[in-house]
Amino acid sequence: MESQEHQFVTDPEEQLVVFTLGEESYGVDIEVVNTIIRLPDITHVPQTPAFVEGVINLRGAIVPVIDLRRRFELPVTDATKSTRVVVVEQQGMLVGMIVDAVTETLRLPAENIEPLSALVVSIDTQYLRGVGKLGDRLIILLSLDRILTIEEQGILQTMGAAAGSKEAVPA
Amino acid sequence: MTTNEMYQAQDNELLSIFLDEAREQIDTLDQGFVRLEREPDNSELVQGIFRAAHTLKGSAGAMGFRGIADLTHAMEDVLDRVRNNTLVVNAGIADALLRGLDTLRGLEQGVEEGRGDADDGTAATVANHLRALARGEVVTAVVDAAPTAKPLDALPDDHTALLVQFNADCQMPGIRTFMITRAVEKLGSILEMQPAQEEIDEGKIGQRLLLIIQTDREEDTLRIAVQNVPEVEWVRLGRGAAAAGMRLDMPSREKAADESLEPETPVHAATKTSAVQVQQTVRVNVDTLDRIMNLVGELVLDRTRVAQLKDELSQEHPEDEEFLRDLDVVTHHLGSIVDDLHEQVLQTRMLPVSQLFNRFPRLIRDLSHNLHKEVDFVIEGENEQLDRSVIEKLIDPLTHILRNAMDHGMETPADRLAKGKPQQGTVKLLARREESHVLIQIQDDGPGINADRLKEKAVAAGLLTAEQASAMSNQEAYGLIFSSGLSTAKAVSDVSGRGVGMDVVKRNVESIGGVIVVESELEFGTTISLKIPLTLAILRALIVRIGKVIMAIPLSHIEEALDVPYEAIRTVHGRGLLTWRGTVIPVVRLSEALHGCGESAQGKELHVIVMRYERRIAGVVVDQIINHQEIVVKSLGTYLGDIPGLAGATILGNGRVALILDVAKLFDGGYLQEGAAVGVGHAAATV
């Protein structure tokens, strides 16, 4: 078995898909990435939390898409030419994540990965599992199962009815 | 495939044929026993039951399932006495037979699950009890044990098995056998015969004969030779591998298969080839059917998409006349083929509702015993057809409703007499096709539903305020039987009365797009009607836009789509009201009923869609009506889970995703009640 993404890294090397949100670079294990697409027409879904952007038609399957900026409570920006949807597969379900740009895939030796404690990053650390250093670059490693946790799904089911939070957010 | 694998595959095939037949026979017995109790003198019925038991015994024995065979044998002993009029069917005997049948089902289940028909002692006890009953009076009539029937293995290619059935009234099967062997010997050499010649000489021959011959002659030649012998009813041939599974006591296909197909060649009609008979039915895995259905669903969408592209193309390039004309022809042809295909695939998934209804006579019979009620159970329209998946989803709801009808919906015989009603009540279960729906009704002639008592209970349970209750019509009050935690049964019994169940019934019926309506009249009875769509997979919907949301509203719930001026909607106590066809109906903006649709248009004219759910009517305001099309219902997936107000999603002809409005939730979820009126306030948060 290859490394499970949520375990703390024990493999000698990880292969990552690297994308950006604002100034920072983030990495997810290439194993969980199903596909990367340009921003398609997204159908907005009411009764869901603000970070759920909607659903898309991915080769005949209906796939939910979340806005990672909203998920991480970063400032929301307009889509650009480089905006991409990284579709990941988690526990058999596909979920798309909107990111500013996908920059590269790279191999990261395990010894270059450090825990979070010594670092300052602009997003909630519960979504992260470490930081990779490559030369003078820092790549924040995402903990997908945290981003898409069961508790979050619970929120998805109840929040829409309770708060109706979307109206407050500029479209 | 190795030879071993081949045998293994054949064994599995045989086993699944056996199981199919066993289930069918057990069902026949089940319905038969229940009827027998009421019609103990119906000799035709007894014969039918006896035949089913006998066949089951034979095939179980042949497959080596001794447990099933022994138990069936014991039942057969009892039935034989009944058949000979030396034993009268009473409740005790019917009970014993039914208990035997339940045990039998357990054994059959074991075989199905790969555990075999091993017995924990129950079957032996039940069988002994049955045998004791059979011995109870006069002498035991020993059933002439049928000669052992072993199914054949595959034969070499130049071997052919011949199974011959003599007429039921054939007086001289021994002589006919002799004639057949003589005729066949002219065409090839006989290798094996069942029953064996010695057994035949002892008179041990029934109405069947199985021959294995080595011959290079055409199958039809053999067939005609045998059929020319008098008193031969039919003959079945199996050459080489096709002989596998044939056995002396295999059931006649006439009964099992579709009657119109006539898999057996009747005498003097020997023109069909045997190949045709084999190909007439094919057993298909249900998963395969489901996959085909999904693919056809996609095809239906693509057809719409292609038609749209064609329209776009003809607008952008009207000069390419010839090309467009060709494209038009192709698109039309494609469309009609896809429609045909769709219809045919739907047809393959259809089953008669008898598959559903046949399980209930037993339920009613047991309930009437347990509850000491006398009920005539009537079934009508069992030949109507429904999608397989729909039938599966209706088992539980109908069971619940019938339990309720027997428990709450039926008085004891004494009560009935005291009211001047016939002592025996009637419960009717009927199915009727109505356009694209099947109507299933459960009618009883019991005491009816007391709406006032129901309201009192609901108020006591805190489901309603006293004011709400008094404002409620009887019709609305009947709907309360579907609220959880409400039961009007005087005492909690093990049949019903715990107040759970009917809410589940409603949910189940609605989950398959059905509608459930209760009608009742005090002292005259209750009718529960289920309007069930023929199929689940594809529905017609109106596509609308609300803010940023594209939504599909099932046409089955839509009464009318109309444009009204803003002023036509009055706001009373925060509720939007519109006069529609002479009645006042509530109207809400869908963008306010559902959170987060985005900015909604505020024009002078409003697009109102009038929807009906059960007996309630309401309007919703949308920003734009796009078109209507056929949609394939898809799930929103586990990540989003169930979203209140949405029943799923679909992919439109243009490739975009549309959400499907959950009309039931909209009406029942409190969205229409208050605070969600046009231009006012906040949407209701009730979920």
Chai-1 contact restraints between the chains, C-beta under 6 A:
chainA,res_idxA,chainB,res_idxB,connection_type,confidence,min_distance_angstrom,max_distance_angstrom,comment,restraint_id
A,D41,B,R656,contact,1.0,0.0,6.0,A-B,restraint_1
A,T43,B,I550,contact,1.0,0.0,6.0,A-B,restraint_2
A,T43,B,V657,contact,1.0,0.0,6.0,A-B,restraint_3
A,H44,B,K548,contact,1.0,0.0,6.0,A-B,restraint_4
A,H44,B,V549,contact,1.0,0.0,6.0,A-B,restraint_5
A,P46,B,V549,contact,1.0,0.0,6.0,A-B,restraint_6
A,P46,B,L594,contact,1.0,0.0,6.0,A-B,restraint_7
A,P46,B,H595,contact,1.0,0.0,6.0,A-B,restraint_8
A,P46,B,G596,contact,1.0,0.0,6.0,A-B,restraint_9
A,P46,B,C597,contact,1.0,0.0,6.0,A-B,restraint_10
A,Q47,B,L594,contact,1.0,0.0,6.0,A-B,restraint_11
A,Q47,B,H595,contact,1.0,0.0,6.0,A-B,restraint_12
A,Q47,B,I643,contact,1.0,0.0,6.0,A-B,restraint_13
A,Q47,B,P644,contact,1.0,0.0,6.0,A-B,restraint_14
A,Q47,B,G645,contact,1.0,0.0,6.0,A-B,restraint_15
A,V55,B,V657,contact,1.0,0.0,6.0,A-B,restraint_16
A,N57,B,I651,contact,1.0,0.0,6.0,A-B,restraint_17
A,N57,B,G655,contact,1.0,0.0,6.0,A-B,restraint_18
A,N57,B,V657,contact,1.0,0.0,6.0,A-B,restraint_19
A,I62,B,K634,contact,1.0,0.0,6.0,A-B,restraint_20
A,I62,B,A649,contact,1.0,0.0,6.0,A-B,restraint_21
A,I62,B,V657,contact,1.0,0.0,6.0,A-B,restraint_22
A,P64,B,Y639,contact,1.0,0.0,6.0,A-B,restraint_23
A,P64,B,L640,contact,1.0,0.0,6.0,A-B,restraint_24
A,M93,B,G637,contact,1.0,0.0,6.0,A-B,restraint_25
A,M93,B,T638,contact,1.0,0.0,6.0,A-B,restraint_26
A,M93,B,Y639,contact,1.0,0.0,6.0,A-B,restraint_27
A,V95,B,Y639,contact,1.0,0.0,6.0,A-B,restraint_28
A,Q153,B,G641,contact,1.0,0.0,6.0,A-B,restraint_29
A,Q157,B,G641,contact,1.0,0.0,6.0,A-B,restraint_30
A,G160,B,H595,contact,1.0,0.0,6.0,A-B,restraint_31
A,A161,B,P644,contact,1.0,0.0,6.0,A-B,restraint_32
A,A161,B,A685,contact,1.0,0.0,6.0,A-B,restraint_33
A,A161,B,V687,contact,1.0,0.0,6.0,A-B,restraint_34
A,G164,B,H595,contact,1.0,0.0,6.0,A-B,restraint_35
A,K166,B,G596,contact,1.0,0.0,6.0,A-B,restraint_36
A,A171,B,G598,contact,1.0,0.0,6.0,A-B,restraint_37
